[in-house]
């Protein structure tokens, strides 16, 4: 089956410093685990932070982009996949990932988490607020886990992908 691909999703332009810091740390941990990091591939928010963390740790980064050209691609993306699908590319992100990590929340991230649940992909919410945690756990049950730290999130994911 090849290398394990895991997705890190979260807000783009609306990402908080905390969202970006969690994603950066998680990206580094994913790389050190030997997994391939998949993000939305853009040069801002959680996508860029996770890719920067993974590249800094020597990892391979994959960016699945909404458009049909390379404008706005993070310089930390090794392999850019142009889809021309707009937000529908969220389904590609989820279906290509063995586990989906969410750092922060916004409309696009919520759609990715919901798609992951629908596709029976495990989701790890990293430091979610109580409302987000309760909502997605009510939808996904045991498919949805949460962790306070990126290290705890990675430990959960190890169990989920084996």
Secondary structure, DSSP 8 states (H G I E B T S, - for coil): --S-EEEEE--STT--HHHHHHHHHHHHHHHHHT-EEEE--BSSHHHHHHHHHHHHTT--EEEEESSSS-TTB-TT-SEEEE---GGGHHHHHHHT-SEEEEES--HHHHHHHHHHHHTT-EEEEES--HHHHHHHHHHHGGGEEEESSHHHHHHHHHHHH-
